[in-house]
Amino acid sequence: MLVTSIFNWGVTKSWIDSFNPERLKCVFFSLIQEKKGADIVLSAARNCPSVDFAFYGSVDVDYEKHFMVEIASLPNVQYHGLFKGSNEDVYAELAKYDVLLFPTMWKTEGVPGILVERKIAGLAEIVSDVSYNAELVKDGIEGIVLKGKLDNEICKAINDLARDRTLLNSLKLGSKQSAERFYIDNYIEAINKELEERG
């Protein structure tokens, strides 16, 4: 997915230092259903009580009752509903968090827009190794790609980032810098050249 940059998203040390260092803040920003990994995130919230978790998105009707019961029992989880706003609003909202969680199990996931949007917002990411996730998120540079059992691996990755803020900030910086790969403006010249050559 290619997006057009309408702001100057420069990376600076003050940008990294602006995050609250007290509690790690994780966000799930997608359709809320088991196949998208919502259960995995809820399990992580249960096992990481010193980390804050937020959910945004519509809840699958077949999953809604289970989801609402679960979040009611977890004091470190908030559900914010379906986010409505412009691209700039999405980036600003995502920037309130440290880590985007995307442990999807959809084998035909494609290229989820949220993986690009979180780069522009400068979040680290923890993703499942499904579909194109590992191509969109460079493991150890922009985020963490989970290779093993998702329930176990996501908790370990979250705890690692909660303890190691140097690693967290490094992944945020890598994520922010990688957003350049997705600005369509950076490809206009090459696209025009290709079209001219095809004549």
N, C-alpha and C positions, 0 to 999 in steps of 0.2 A: 504494500500500500504506500502511495506517495502522498505527502501532504505539503501544502505551501506554508512557508514560514511568514508570519505577519508581524512578529516581534523580533527583537534582537535577543536571542537566548544565549548570551555569552556566558562562559563558565569562569567563575571567579572563586577565590578562597572564601570571601565573605558569603557567597551563595551557599557553600557547603556548611559554613559555621552557623548559618541561620536556623538550622534544625534543632529542635528541642532534644537534648541529649538524655533526658531522664528515662523515658519508656519508648521502646521500639513501637512504631505504628505501622501496622500492616493493613492492606486494603484488598478486597476482592471486588472487581468491577466488571460484572458480566451477568449473563442470564444465570439465575440462582437455581441450580438443579444438581442432582447427584453426579450426572455424567460430566458436568463442567468442573467437578471437584469441590463443590460446596461442603460436602461431608468431610472431606480431607481437611479443609480449612477449619471447620467446627471442631474436629478432633485436635487440631493443632492449638486452637484457642483453649480447649479444655486442659491440654498438657503444658501450656505456656501461660500461666496466670499473670505473670508480670509483664506481658506484652499486650498491647491494645489491638483489636481487630475491628474492621468496619466492612460492611457489605453494602454495595450499591447495585441495583438492578431489579428487574421484575422477577418474581418468584414463580417458578413452574407450578401450575395448579396442583399437580399430583404430589408435589414436594412441600407445598406451603405449610400444611399442618405440622409436619415433622420439623421444618425449619423454624417456625415460630416457637414451638415448644423448646427447641434447643437453645435459641438465642435468649429466651426468657430465663434460662438456667445459668447463663454465662455472664457474669458482671463485666467482663472485659470485652464484650462484643456489642456493637451497635449496628442496627439496620437503618439505613438512610433512605430507602425507597429507590425509585427509578430516578436517576439524575436527569434533569432537564436544563439545557443551557447550550451556549455556543461552544465551539472548539476552545476558545480562550478560557471559558468558564471551566471546562473539563480539566485543562492543564492546571489552572489555579487550584481547583479542588484536589486533584491528585497530588499536587506539590505539598499538601498538608501531611502527607504520609512519607514513610521511609522506604517501604517495600510493597510492591504489587505481587499478589499471590495468584498464580494461574496454573493450578494443577489439573488441567483438563484431561479427560480420558477419551475425548472424541478423536478417533483416528483420522477423520477427514476435516479437521479443524480449519485448514486453510491458513490465511494470514489474518489473525484477529487484529482489528484496529487498535484495541487497547494496548497491544504490545508496542505499537508505534507511539501512541499518545503518552504512555508512561515514560518513553525516552525523552520526549520534549519536556515533560514535567520534571525529569531528573530523578526518577525512582530506580532503586535497585529492583531486581525481579527474581522471584523463585518460580520456576516453571517445570512442568512435566516434559519428559523427552518424547513428545508426541507431535506428529505432523511436522510443521516447519519451525517449531519452537526453538530447537537447538541452532537453527540457522539465523533466527532473529535475535537470539540472546546468546552472546558469546560467553560461554561458561568461564567464570573466574575473572572476567573483565567487565561485563555489564550486569551480570547477575549469576544465579546458580541454576543449573539444569539438573534436575533430579534424575538419577540413574537407577536407583534401587526401588524398594518398596515405598510408595509415596507417603503413607502415614508416618513411617519412621523417619524417612529422609527429610521431610518438610520440617518436622520438629527440630531435628539436628541443625538444619540450615538456619532456621529462625533463631535458635539459641546462639549459634555461632555469630550471627550478625548483631544480636543484642549485646553480646559480650565484647565483640571486636569492632569498635566504632571506626577504627582505621580501615578495616576491610569494607565496612558498610560505606564509608565515604568514598573509598576507591571505586566501588561498584557504581555508586551514584554518579561519580564523575565520568566513568566510562560510559554509562548509560546516556548521560547528557551529550557527551561528545559524539556518540554513535547516531544521534538524531540527524546529523548532517547527511547520513546515507539515505534519508527518507524525504528530504525536501526536493520537490519536483523542480524548483528553480535551478538546482545543481545539475540537472540532466537536460535542460532545454537545448543547450548548444549541441550536445551529442545527438539528441533526437532530431533536431533540424538538419544536422549533417547527414544522418542516416536517411532521412526523407529525401534530401537533395540527391544523394547517391543512387537511390532507387528510382528517382526521376519520374 
